[in-house]
Amino acid sequence: MATPTADIGLVGLAVMGENLVLNMESRGYTVAVYNRTAAKVDEFVNGRGKGKKFVGGKTPPEFVASIKRPRKIVMLVKAGQAVDDTIASVAPFLEKGDILIDGGNTHFPDTTRRMKELAAKGIRYVGSGVSGGEEGALKGPSIMPGGDETAWPEIKPIFQAIAAKVKDTDGTEAACCDWVGPEGSGHFVKMVHNGIEYGDMQMICESYQLLRDVGGLSNAEVQQTFTKWNKGVLDSYLVEITAEIFGYKDPETGKDMVDLILDKAGQKGTGKWTVDAATEHGVPLTLIAEAVFARCLSAQKDERVAAAPLLAGPKVAKVADKTQFIADVEMALYASKVVSYAQGYALMAAQAKASGWTLNNGGIALMWRGGCIIRSAFLGKIKEAFDKNPKLVNLLTDPYFAGELGRAQHGWRRAIAAGVTGGIPLPALGSALSYYDGYRTAALPANLLQAQRDYFGAHTYERTDKPRGQFFHTNWTGRGGNTTSNAYNV
């Protein structure tokens, strides 16, 4: 049998897989590649991988045998059954101490399950979020590994070599990759990343509609606006590519490409998973939930077209001061993005508490600083906030961000008001402001809600003039008894 020559192996030569192994090879590593369709291996090795340090495997045993011990194998296949099938195909040829890494968008409970099953066989399992799309995979993605921590020293040199690099808050260069935590925590953090991505994209779309319909901006002016925003507090990947999108012309017609695309959005499920986790833990992830539902509403294209002439709405009046309105929308987008990250971090804290995980919030912010879809300049400020106060309950209460939201709120409110007055749907931007106002309100009207619950269901309530933890019931009608429900949950 030939001597193993590969430093790491990868299963799944689709777009992300191809680019990730090209990244690894460019960093000096020899990479074994395998695909369920053997022809794909030949196509890659003789195509994009020609003349480079790749070892093509035609069968699972041949592929595994070509990798140095302890073997490190990355799987980049579709989440779900395909991951289990891939594990089943290579696991029989692995030895104790070998490492399997799932780099796809797997639902985190599946990663926890697989880790426990493989640990019983002595195989170390890692669930790693990888973000950055095709370009990130090739040039440097954000990588979020979690699972069997004993695997980290083995994979750390490779993962940090291929990851994106940014300046840390102390000025040193840092890789956008670090160990996240146990079990499925790496995939959980990637899931939250994707949820924040949903929110960011929806908020940008709402900002575009405000600029177009209320501000009266042309596509060229929208492009100029986003280009300018990308040099300020909104400096981020999604704002950068939005500017580029508005400058792209359809080669066939010469028209702006964005105007030729049907307003019907798709989704793969990670946003829904994020909302599911939030409802399970009772975390008000309002912005991301609205972003998910906004995509669902967009998918009802035929219904919306039929409803448009039937449902009355106000006539949209263009603003008089376009410059001021652009500034207001910028503040609305900025403040709402801060709320989105605050909600995402609150969800991570809730999951960590429920699972017994210890997550490095500052480290996660650093991992998201570069390479990934949600990379933003102000993630450095988020890292600083958690470095100063690791027990920070909510990002909104950090002095820096509290001050920024105070500075932004007047423009934020004006932009939302203009949209509401003009009949512009603002599910994400509007819910962000509602969350901000709700979180800063010491006395919400939930006292009435508790009275209603107690009235019809004897669910009890606490009193403001009694110690917390004591529960009371009122016989509101005089016809009820003293029996109460034990379903008082907060």
N, C-alpha and C positions, 0 to 999 in steps of 0.2 A: 504493500500500500504506500502511496506517495506521501511524503512528509507534508503536514499541514502548513500552508503558507499565508493564509488570510488572517488578518488581525480581527476582523469582524465580518458577520454575514448579514444579508438582508433578503427577506422574502417579500415579493410584491413589486414588480417593476412597472407600476403605473407612473403617472406624472410625478407624484411626491417621491416615490421610491427611486426612480431614475435620478432625480436631481439631488436627493440626499446622498446617494452613493458617489455621485460625481463630486460632491462637496467633500466627502470623506477621503476619496482618492486624492483630491487636490491638496489635502493636508498631510499627505505622505503615507496614508494607510492603504494596505492591500485589502480589497473587499471581495468576499464571495457573494455571488448573486444567484438567486433561484426564483423561478416563477412557475406556477402550476402549469401554465402553457409553455412547454420547453422551447417552442419556436421563439418566444419573446426573449429568452435568455440569449439565443444566438443573434437575434436581431440587435439587441443592445450591445453585446460584446463586440460585434463586428460593425456596429454603427457608432453611436455616441461614445461608447467605451473603447473603441479601437485604439490600440497602442498604449493603453493605460493599464494600471495594476488591478485588473479584475480577474476573478476566477469564476467561470461559469459552471454551475451545477445542473445536471440534467435530471437527477433524481434526489430525493431527500437524503439518502445515505451518502451519496457522492458529495452533495453540498455540505453536509455536516462534517464529513471527514476532512474537508479542505480547510477547516477553521482551527486555529491554534487553541489549546486548552488554557484556562477554562473558556469554553466557547461562548461567544457573545453574538446573539442573533436578534436582529430587529425585524419585526413583522409590520409591514405597512399594507394591510389588507382591509377590506370593508368591515366595519364593526358588525358584531353579531355572530352568526353561525360560522362565517368565514374564518374568524379568529380561532374558534374551537377546532375547526377542520384543519387549519394550519398547524396548531399545536399538536393535534393527533398525528399529523404527517411527519413531524420532525422529532417529537418527544421520545419515541422509541429508540432513537439513535443518539440521544444525549446521555451524559453521565452526571453523577452527583457533582454539584458545584457549578455546572453550566448555567448560563443566564439567557432567559428569553425576555424580550422587550416588545411590548405592544405599543407602537407609535401612532396608532390610528385614533379616531374619535370614539373611543369605547365608553359606554355608560359605566360609571365608576363602580357600581355594585358588582358588575361582571368581572372587573379587574380584581376586586377583593376575593371573589369566589375562586377565580383561576389561580391566584397567588397561593391560596390555602391548599388547593388540590395539588399543585405542582410542588409545594413545599414538602408534602408527604412523600414525594418521590426524590427529594433532595435537589430539585431544580429551583434555582432562584428566579423569581418573576418580577418584572418591572412594568408598570403602566406609565407611559410617558406621553404627555401632551406635546405636540409639535405644531407650532403656528408660524405662519409667514407665507403660506401658499407656495406656488411653484418657484417664484424668485427667491423667497426666504429659504426654502429647502436647499437651493443651489448655492446661495451666497452667504447664508447664515441665519437660521431660524431662531425663534425662542423655543427652548426645550424645558419641559416641566416633568421630571421623572419622580416617581414615587413607587413604593412597594417594599421589596426585601432590601433593607438598607445595607446588608453585607455586599450587595452587588455594586454599590456606588463607587467604591475605590477602583473597581475594575473598569467601569465604563466612563468614569469622570474625565480622564484625559481625552478620550475621543469626543465625548459629548461637548465638553467645553471648548475643544479645538474647533468644532464645526459650527458652534453657536454664534449668533450675532455678538458684537462687542460694543460696549458703551462706556462712557466715563461715569464712574461711581461718584457719590456725593463728595468724596474726599479727593477727587481728581484722578484716581487711579483707573486703569482700564479693567473692566469686569465683563465676564461672559454672561450672556442672558440665559444662563442655565445653572441651576443649583438643585440640590436635593430638596424635595418638597415635604415628604413625610411618608408614613406607612400606608399599607394596603392600597386602596384606590385613590389616594389623595392627589396623585399627579394628574389623573384623568378628571378628578373633581375640579381641580383648579383650572384645567383646560376648559372644562364645561362652563365654569363661571366666566372665563375669558370670552368664550363664544357668546354667552348671554350678554355680556357688556358690548360685544361687537354688534349684536342685534340692535341694542339700544342706540349705540353710536350711529349706525347706518340709518336707523329710522329718524333720529334727531336731525341728521344732516339733510335727509329728504324733506322733512318738515321745514327746515330753514330755507331750503331751496324754494319750496312752494310759497313761503312768506315773501321771499325776495322777488319771485316771479310775479305772483298774483297781487300782492299788496304793495310791494316796492316798485313794481313795474320794470324790473331789470331784464335786459336781454340776456341770452346765453353767454354772450361775450362779456357782459358786465358781471354775470354770476362767476364766470371763470376768473376775472380780475379780482373779484371779492374774495374768493376762496384762496387764490394765490397770495393775497395780502394777509388773510387770516392765518395762513400756514407759516407766516413769519412772526406771529405773536403768540398769545397764550394758547391758541388752538393748534399750534405746531404739532402735526400728527400725520400718520400714514394715510388715514382715510380722508382727511381734508386735502392732503397733497394729491391723491389720485382723483378726488372729485374735481379739482381744478383741471386736471389733465383730461378727464372725461368730457368736460364742457368745451374743450378746445378741439375735440376729435370730429372730423368730417367723414361721412359715409363715402367710401371710394366710388360707389356706383352712382349716387345721386348728387353728391356734393353738399347734402344737407347735414345739419348737426345730428350726429348719430343718436344722441340722447333723446331727441324728439321722435325717433323712429322705433323706439323700444316700447313694447306693450307694458302698461302699468299693472303687471300681474306678477307678484313676487313668489319665489319658491323658498323652501326651507327643508333642512335635513333632519331636524329633531333636537339638536343640542340646546336650542333656546327653550323648547318645551321641557326638556329635562331640568333645566335650570329653574324654571317656574314650578315644576313639580316638587323639586327639593325645597324651594322657598315655602310652598304651602304646607309641606310636611313639617317644617320647623317653625312655622308661624312668623316668617320674616317678610315684611312688606316690600317685596321686590316689584314695586308698582311699575316702574319705568320699563324694565325688561319684559314684564308681562304684557304691557301695552304694545311693545314693539312686536312681540310674537303675534298678538291678535291683529295688529295692523297688517301684517303679512297675510293673515287669514282673510281679512276684509278685502285686501287687494285681489286675492284670488277669486273673489266673487264678482269678477269683471262684468259678466252678462247681467247679473242682478243690479249692479250699480248703474249700468247704462240704461236699463229699463226704469230704474227709480229716479234718475236725474230729472226728467221732465215732469215728474209727478210731485216731488217734494220741494216745497218752497224754501228759499233761503235768501239772505240779504244780498244786495248788489255790492260787489267788492269795490270799495273806493280806494284809489291809489293815494299813497301818502304824499303830503306836500314837501316834506323835508326828507329826501331820499338818503342823504348822507347820515342823518341822525338815525333813520330807521335801520340802515345797514349796521350801524354801531349797536343798536338795541338788539338786533337778531344775533349779533356776535356774542353779546353778553348772555342772551338766552341759551345759546348753544353751549357756551363755556360753563355756565352755572349748572345746566342740566347734566353735562358730562360729569361734573364733580359729584352730583347726586347719584348718578349711575354707578360710579366707582364705590361710593359710600355704601350703597345697597349691596353691591357685589361682595364687598369685604364683610359686611354684616352677615351675609349668607355663609361665607367661608368660616366665620367665627362660630356660627350656630352649628354647622356640620362638624367642625373640629371638636366642639364641646360634646356633641352627641356621640361621636365616634372615638373620643379619647385621643384624637390626633393633636400634635403640636405643630402649628404652621408658622413659618417665618414670614409675616406680612410684608416687612420691608424687603426681604429677599424676593418675594413674589413680584413686588412692584419693580424691582431691578430686572427680573426676568422678562417683564413686559415692556421694558424701556426700549428694546430694539428687536428687530427681526419679526415681530408679530403684527397681526392686523390692527390691534388696538394700541400700538405704540404711540405714546404721546409725551410731549416734553414735560408736562406737569406730573408724570409718574415719579420723577425725581423728587418732587415736593411730597408725594405720598410716601415715598421711602423715608424721607426726612421725618415726616410726622410719626411714623411707626418706630423709627429708630429712637426718637426722643421719648416716645411713650408707647412701649410695646403693648400696654393694656388699654390703649385707646378704644373706647366702646364704639364710637361712630366718627367717621372721618370728618363729618360736618362740624364737630366740636373742636377739632384741632384749631388753634389760634390763627394759623395762616389761612386755612380754608374758610373759617368763619368770617374772617376779614374780607376774603375774596368774594364770598357770596353776598356780603353786605354791600360791597362795591358794585357788584353786578346786578343786584336785585331790581333797581329802578328800570334799567333797560330791559331786563328779563320780563318784568310785569307789563311794560309798554308793548313789547313785541307780542306777548300772549294776548293782551287785550285787543290789539289790532287784528290778530288772527281770529279771535272769537267774534268780534264785531263784523268781520268780513266773511264769516262762515267757513273759515279754513280749519280743517280737522288737525288738531295738534295733540294726539294721544300721548306721545312721549314727552314733548316739551311741557305740555300742560300737567301731566301727572308728576313730573319732576318738581314743578312749582308747588303743586298740592302737597307733595310729600314734605318739601321744605317747610311749608307753612304749618303742616300738621305736626312735624317733629319739633318745631319751635313753640307750639301752643301748649301751655301748661294745663289748660282746662278745655278738653274736647267735649262735644255733646254726647259722649258715650254714656253719661249718667242717664240720659233719657233712654238710650238703647237698653241699658241694664234694667231700667224700670219696665220697659216693654217686655223683655224676656221674662222678668219675674211675674208680670201680669198674666201672660198667657201660658207660661210653662213652669212657674215657681222655681226659676233657676237661681234665685238669691242674688244678693249684691253686697258690696262693702259700703260703709258709710264714711263720710268725710269727718264726722265728729266722733268716730270710734277708732280704735287701733286697727291697723291693717291686719288682715288675716281673719277677722271676725266677719261672719256672713249672716245676712238677715233676709227675711221674707215678709212681705206685706200681703194681707188678705185684702186685695184691692177692691173687690166687689162686695165683700161681706158674705159671699156665698162659698168662697173657697175655704179649705182647711189649713192646717199648719204643716202638712206634709210637703217637703221640698225635694227638688231634683238634685242629684249630685253632679250635674253636668256643668258646673261653673268652671270654665276653662279660660285662661288668658295666656 
